[in-house]
Amino acid sequence: MLHQMEQNAKLFPFFHLKRSMLSLLFSLPTSFFAFLLLLLLSYNAFTVFSLHLPKSPLLRSAPTLFNLSSSANSPLFNNSLLPLLPNTTTTQSLSLSIQRAKRVKKHKRGLRSVRSEPRSPVSLFHSRLKTFFNTSSSSSPCRVRFFMTWISPLKAFGERELISIESLFKSHPEACLVIVSKSLDSHTGTRILKPFASNGFRVMAIAPDFGYIFKNTHAELWFNRLKEGNVNPGEVSLGQNLSNLLRLALLYKFGGTYIDLDVIVLKSFSKLRNTIGAQNFDVKTGKWSRLNNAVLIFDKKHPLLFKFIEEFALTFDGNKWGHNGPYLISRVVSRVNGKPGFNFTVLPPSAFYPVDWRGIGGLFRDEIPSKWLVNKMEQIRKESFAVHLWNRHSRKLKVVKGSIVDSIISACCIFCNT
């Protein structure tokens, strides 16, 4: 008890002082506290929202204020005071890196669709092709060379493609056909093509070696840039654009004839040389308005093929359908036409494209023979070397019995009755 009283006596002056200070504060007017609060708020706003600009001659230099390239490193901007302002240079670099990564990933997916051989001292593609061209079951070398490309899966390879091959051998029984394709160069592909080999026709499917095929052409540099992710493949199928380039490079390196697998051959091409077919013809001017690349016949190392490949590499655009195919052929031919050193022939549409994609449906139907159909059938019989079926527009159409296409197929097939 006595100890407790001593402690209370020691604390008494402290309580007395505290009571006196509180009495003094409560005696002050309310306006004093309001003024004090206002001062605190003003100071806080000033320190948070103001920019501390150092005194520098740069402030008087007008050009420096508009030099965007050096603004990020300028002392006029204190990054510690502007945490909410993004670093645009870093943001743009990150965005470009993301876009590049996506583009490279898309390239790799597209390149996987058409396999290329691994690098080796001697190209397997070259050795297989050389053996195929120089030897055969009949021990006679291939003097008539045809090329096709197939970039799709095997499940898409059907009767129409087989009819195209049949029609080729029906008109060219001594020809050698090379189908450059990843999917057909397989056990299943060999089984699909076996009926032709069993009947003495020379056909081979082989996966492409782009490094060998494109070597020493403008295509080589373009393809290397594509693999590195420095070419935008665009929205059009990369496989389709590779096929456009592949046909040009194959003819440039080996010479011969290229045809699409939706082309039905009607007559021998033996009298055709360095030939392209017009897709559209201007009746008023008597000149072609567009060419096509579904059928190409050229000698080895022809200068026009060189120009085609160069144009592909220099003007590639993967976002425009036809830009690297039919339109490319048309652009180059229009520039070199009439110049010395280029020897080639442009055949009228009736040669390979007697019906364009807008009218192809009429050839599949069994209609009451109209004047147009009768005239078209007569024109095909007399003037056409082949008929392009425009698979992109006719693949889903059925061949109706009695239609023009049905008559063409019946006349060009080999295994019709087997």
C-alpha distance (Angstrom), angle and dihedral (degrees) to the residues before:
residue distance angle dihedral
M1 . . .
L2 3.76 . .
H3 3.84 90.4 .
Q4 3.83 91.2 52.0
M5 3.77 91.9 52.2
E6 3.81 90.8 52.3
Q7 3.85 91.2 54.1
N8 3.80 92.7 49.4
A9 3.78 89.9 51.3
K10 3.84 90.2 55.1
L11 3.87 93.6 49.9
F12 3.78 94.8 46.7
P13 3.87 95.9 86.8
F14 3.87 90.1 50.7
F15 3.83 92.7 52.8
H16 3.77 90.3 46.3
L17 3.84 91.7 52.8
K18 3.81 92.1 47.8
R19 3.80 91.2 50.2
S20 3.81 91.1 49.9
M21 3.86 93.3 51.3
L22 3.80 92.6 49.0
S23 3.81 90.5 49.2
L24 3.84 89.0 52.1
L25 3.84 93.4 49.7
F26 3.81 93.0 47.7
S27 3.78 89.9 50.7
L28 3.87 91.4 59.0
P29 3.86 116.9 96.2
T30 3.84 120.1 -103.7
S31 3.82 91.7 -120.4
F32 3.83 89.0 67.4
F33 3.80 92.0 60.7
A34 3.83 91.7 46.2
F35 3.80 90.9 52.6
L36 3.81 91.2 49.0
L37 3.82 91.9 50.6
L38 3.82 90.9 49.5
L39 3.81 91.1 54.0
L40 3.81 91.7 51.4
L41 3.81 92.9 50.3
S42 3.83 92.6 48.3
Y43 3.79 92.2 51.3
N44 3.77 91.9 48.9
A45 3.83 92.8 50.6
F46 3.79 91.9 48.4
T47 3.80 94.4 52.9
V48 3.82 95.1 44.6
F49 3.80 103.1 43.8
S50 3.81 103.5 32.2
L51 3.86 126.4 94.1
H52 3.79 115.8 -134.8
L53 3.80 103.3 -140.5
P54 3.78 114.6 -168.5
K55 3.75 118.4 -133.1
S56 3.78 105.0 -103.7
P57 3.81 139.7 147.5
L58 3.83 86.6 -119.4
L59 3.80 88.4 75.9
R60 3.80 89.9 67.0
S61 3.81 94.1 46.7
A62 3.81 109.4 93.8
P63 3.84 97.6 -169.6
T64 3.80 91.8 57.3
L65 3.81 91.3 58.9
F66 3.84 90.2 60.7
N67 3.79 97.9 41.5
L68 3.79 97.0 111.5
S69 3.78 93.7 177.3
S70 3.82 92.5 64.9
S71 3.80 100.2 32.4
A72 3.78 94.1 98.3
N73 3.80 91.5 61.1
S74 3.81 96.9 37.3
P75 3.86 118.1 120.0
L76 3.81 87.5 -133.3
F77 3.78 88.7 80.9
N78 3.79 118.8 62.2
N79 3.81 104.7 -161.5
S80 3.79 91.8 -164.8
L81 3.81 89.8 62.7
L82 3.82 94.4 46.3
P83 3.80 106.4 53.4
L84 3.81 93.3 151.3
L85 3.83 96.7 56.6
P86 3.85 111.1 93.6
N87 3.77 122.0 -132.3
T88 3.82 98.1 -114.8
T89 3.80 94.2 -164.6
T90 3.80 92.0 55.2
T91 3.82 91.9 43.5
Q92 3.80 92.6 51.2
S93 3.81 92.2 46.6
L94 3.81 90.5 50.7
S95 3.81 91.1 48.2
L96 3.82 91.7 49.9
S97 3.80 90.7 48.2
I98 3.81 91.4 52.2
Q99 3.81 91.8 47.7
R100 3.81 91.3 48.6
A101 3.82 91.4 49.5
K102 3.81 90.7 51.4
R103 3.80 91.1 47.4
V104 3.79 92.8 50.0
K105 3.82 90.0 49.1
K106 3.81 90.5 51.0
H107 3.81 90.5 48.4
K108 3.78 91.8 52.7
R109 3.81 91.7 50.3
G110 3.81 89.8 51.2
L111 3.78 94.4 45.8
R112 3.80 91.1 51.8
S113 3.81 88.3 60.7
V114 3.81 90.6 68.8
R115 3.79 112.0 37.6
S116 3.78 121.5 -143.4
E117 3.78 124.9 -160.8
P118 3.80 118.6 -105.0
R119 3.79 114.9 -103.8
S120 3.81 114.4 -84.9
P121 3.82 135.4 160.9
V122 3.81 90.6 -105.9
S123 3.79 119.6 33.8
L124 3.80 112.4 -121.7
F125 3.80 87.3 -153.8
H126 3.81 90.5 57.0
S127 3.80 95.1 46.2
R128 3.82 93.7 47.6
L129 3.78 92.3 46.7
K130 3.79 92.8 47.3
T131 3.80 91.3 51.0
F132 3.80 91.6 47.5
F133 3.81 94.4 49.8
N134 3.80 96.1 44.5
T135 3.80 101.7 41.7
S136 3.78 136.6 34.6
S137 3.75 142.5 157.0
S138 3.80 89.9 -81.7
S139 3.82 92.0 45.2
S140 3.82 91.8 -124.1
P141 3.82 119.5 125.3
C142 3.79 121.0 -119.9
R143 3.77 108.9 -98.1
V144 3.82 94.4 163.1
R145 3.80 108.8 57.8
F146 3.78 125.2 -171.6
F147 3.79 127.4 -176.9
M148 3.79 131.1 -162.6
T149 3.80 131.8 173.0
W150 3.80 128.4 -147.4
I151 3.81 116.8 -170.6
S152 3.80 99.4 167.4
P153 3.83 131.4 87.1
L154 3.80 119.0 -84.2
K155 3.79 92.3 -109.4
A156 3.82 88.4 68.2
F157 3.81 92.6 54.0
G158 3.80 104.1 98.7
E159 3.79 147.7 148.7
R160 3.79 95.6 -57.4
E161 3.81 91.9 57.3
L162 3.80 90.9 47.3
I163 3.81 90.2 50.4
S164 3.79 89.1 53.7
I165 3.82 90.3 54.7
E166 3.81 91.6 45.1
S167 3.81 91.9 51.8
L168 3.81 90.5 50.5
F169 3.80 92.7 54.5
K170 3.80 92.0 41.2
S171 3.82 89.3 62.6
H172 3.84 96.2 30.8
P173 3.82 108.8 32.5
E174 3.84 91.8 165.0
A175 3.81 94.9 50.4
C176 3.79 126.9 115.6
L177 3.82 114.6 -135.8
V178 3.80 122.7 -159.3
I179 3.81 116.2 -169.4
V180 3.80 108.6 -164.0
S181 3.79 103.7 -151.2
K182 3.78 140.6 133.1
S183 3.80 96.0 -149.8
L184 3.82 97.0 45.7
D185 3.80 91.9 48.9
S186 3.81 90.0 80.6
H187 3.81 142.0 84.8
T188 3.80 90.8 -89.5
G189 3.79 91.3 47.4
T190 3.80 90.9 50.7
R191 3.80 89.5 52.1
I192 3.83 91.0 51.1
L193 3.81 92.1 52.1
K194 3.81 95.7 39.7
P195 3.84 95.9 97.1
F196 3.81 89.1 63.2
A197 3.81 94.1 48.3
S198 3.80 90.7 45.2
N199 3.80 89.4 56.5
G200 3.79 94.2 50.7
F201 3.80 99.0 -98.7
R202 3.79 116.0 138.6
V203 3.78 111.5 -128.7
M204 3.79 131.1 146.3
A205 3.81 133.3 -178.7
I206 3.78 115.1 -150.8
A207 3.80 133.8 175.1
P208 3.82 112.7 -119.6
D209 3.78 124.8 -105.6
F210 3.80 98.9 -155.3
G211 3.78 93.0 -175.8
Y212 3.81 90.7 59.8
I213 3.81 97.6 37.1
F214 3.82 94.6 48.9
K215 3.82 96.4 38.8
N216 3.83 116.2 129.1
T217 3.80 93.9 9.5
H218 3.80 133.9 96.0
A219 3.80 86.2 -102.0
E220 3.81 90.6 69.7
L221 3.80 95.2 64.0
W222 3.82 92.3 41.9
F223 3.80 92.2 51.1
N224 3.81 92.5 48.3
R225 3.81 90.0 52.3
L226 3.80 89.1 48.7
K227 3.81 92.1 53.9
E228 3.81 90.5 48.5
G229 3.80 90.9 54.1
N230 3.80 94.9 -111.1
V231 3.80 95.7 119.4
N232 3.78 121.6 69.5
P233 3.84 106.1 -132.8
G234 3.80 90.9 -158.5
E235 3.78 128.3 -157.4
V236 3.81 98.0 -58.7
S237 3.81 114.1 91.5
L238 3.80 109.5 -82.6
G239 3.81 88.8 -147.3
Q240 3.80 90.2 57.5
N241 3.80 92.1 51.5
L242 3.81 91.3 46.1
S243 3.80 87.6 52.9
N244 3.82 89.4 52.8
L245 3.80 89.8 54.3
L246 3.79 95.7 38.1
R247 3.82 94.5 59.0
L248 3.80 91.2 52.1
A249 3.82 93.6 48.2
L250 3.82 93.3 46.5
L251 3.79 92.6 53.0
Y252 3.80 91.5 43.9
K253 3.81 92.0 52.3
F254 3.83 100.3 38.4
G255 3.80 109.4 11.8
G256 3.80 123.9 -136.7
T257 3.80 137.6 99.0
Y258 3.77 129.6 -42.1
I259 3.80 121.6 -161.3
D260 3.79 132.5 173.1
L261 3.79 118.8 -117.0
D262 3.81 90.6 -115.5
V263 3.81 92.4 61.7
I264 3.80 120.1 101.1
V265 3.80 112.9 -153.1
L266 3.80 115.6 -139.5
K267 3.81 105.0 173.0
S268 3.78 140.7 17.9
F269 3.81 117.4 -79.4
S270 3.80 91.8 -154.5
K271 3.80 94.0 115.6
L272 3.81 94.3 47.4
R273 3.80 121.0 94.4
N274 3.79 131.7 171.5
T275 3.77 90.5 -4.5
I276 3.82 137.2 161.3
G277 3.78 127.0 -178.0
A278 3.79 125.7 -130.4
Q279 3.78 115.7 -129.3
N280 3.80 97.0 -164.9
F281 3.78 131.4 25.8
D282 3.80 128.1 -160.5
V283 3.78 106.3 -134.2
K284 3.83 93.4 -163.2
T285 3.80 97.6 51.9
G286 3.78 97.0 29.2
K287 3.82 90.1 -131.7
W288 3.78 133.2 114.0
S289 3.81 118.0 -101.5
R290 3.82 98.8 -168.3
L291 3.80 136.7 16.0
N292 3.80 128.8 -155.9
N293 3.81 135.6 -144.1
A294 3.82 100.5 -148.9
V295 3.83 89.4 101.5
L296 3.82 121.0 32.5
I297 3.81 126.5 167.9
F298 3.82 116.5 -173.5
D299 3.78 144.7 151.5
K300 3.78 119.8 -115.5
K301 3.85 114.3 -80.8
H302 3.80 92.7 6.6
P303 3.85 109.5 175.7
L304 3.81 92.4 -130.5
L305 3.81 90.3 58.8
F306 3.81 88.2 51.5
K307 3.81 89.2 54.4
F308 3.82 91.4 47.8
I309 3.81 91.8 53.6
E310 3.80 91.8 45.3
E311 3.80 91.2 51.3
F312 3.80 91.0 50.0
A313 3.80 92.8 52.9
L314 3.81 95.6 44.3
T315 3.82 100.8 41.6
F316 3.83 103.9 29.4
D317 3.80 113.2 155.0
G318 3.79 117.1 175.7
N319 3.80 94.4 -171.3
K320 3.81 99.2 64.2
W321 3.78 118.5 73.0
G322 3.80 110.8 -131.7
H323 3.81 94.4 9.4
N324 3.82 91.7 113.3
G325 3.80 94.5 36.1
P326 3.83 128.9 35.5
Y327 3.82 93.7 2.5
L328 3.81 90.6 50.8
I329 3.81 91.6 53.5
S330 3.80 89.7 48.7
R331 3.83 94.0 48.6
V332 3.79 95.3 50.6
V333 3.81 96.5 43.2
S334 3.80 91.5 50.0
R335 3.83 89.0 54.9
V336 3.82 99.0 45.9
N337 3.80 98.7 34.9
G338 3.80 109.1 124.0
K339 3.80 95.0 11.1
P340 3.81 118.3 125.2
G341 3.80 118.9 -103.3
F342 3.81 96.2 38.4
N343 3.77 113.3 98.3
F344 3.80 112.7 180.0
T345 3.79 142.9 124.4
V346 3.80 130.2 -130.0
L347 3.80 111.4 -152.9
P348 3.83 121.9 -154.7
P349 3.83 120.2 -101.0
S350 3.80 91.7 -96.9
A351 3.83 90.0 70.1
F352 3.82 97.8 67.2
Y353 3.82 107.3 -12.5
P354 3.82 106.7 43.8
V355 3.82 88.7 154.0
D356 3.78 123.0 34.8
W357 3.82 124.7 -140.9
R358 3.80 92.6 -90.2
G359 3.80 94.0 59.6
I360 3.80 101.8 33.1
G361 3.81 92.5 99.7
G362 3.80 90.2 68.0
L363 3.82 91.1 64.9
F364 3.81 92.2 58.5
R365 3.81 97.2 53.8
D366 3.80 129.4 83.3
E367 3.77 99.5 -135.9
I368 3.77 134.1 158.2
P369 3.80 99.0 -78.4
S370 3.78 107.0 -97.1
K371 3.77 123.5 -162.7
W372 3.81 89.3 -105.6
L373 3.82 93.3 53.4
V374 3.80 93.2 46.4
N375 3.81 92.2 49.1
K376 3.79 92.1 44.5
M377 3.79 93.2 51.5
E378 3.80 90.3 49.0
Q379 3.81 91.0 48.9
I380 3.82 92.1 50.0
R381 3.81 91.2 49.2
K382 3.81 93.3 51.5
E383 3.81 106.5 30.7
S384 3.80 110.8 22.1
F385 3.80 125.9 96.1
A386 3.81 90.6 -177.7
V387 3.81 142.4 -7.9
H388 3.78 122.7 -127.3
L389 3.81 109.1 -145.7
W390 3.83 96.0 -163.0
N391 3.80 95.3 -133.0
R392 3.79 91.8 -166.1
H393 3.81 87.9 68.1
S394 3.81 103.4 25.6
R395 3.82 105.5 37.4
K396 3.82 92.7 102.9
L397 3.81 93.9 46.4
K398 3.78 117.4 103.0
V399 3.78 120.3 -133.9
V400 3.80 103.3 -116.0
K401 3.79 117.3 -148.5
G402 3.80 109.6 -103.4
S403 3.83 95.0 22.4
I404 3.80 122.9 127.8
V405 3.82 91.5 -106.6
D406 3.80 89.6 51.0
S407 3.81 90.1 52.9
I408 3.83 91.7 47.8
I409 3.80 93.0 49.5
S410 3.81 92.2 48.0
A411 3.81 90.4 53.2
C412 3.83 95.1 46.8
C413 3.80 105.4 38.6
I414 3.81 124.6 105.1
F415 3.80 102.6 -167.3
C416 3.82 96.9 40.3
N417 3.78 95.9 124.4
T418 3.79 99.3 32.5
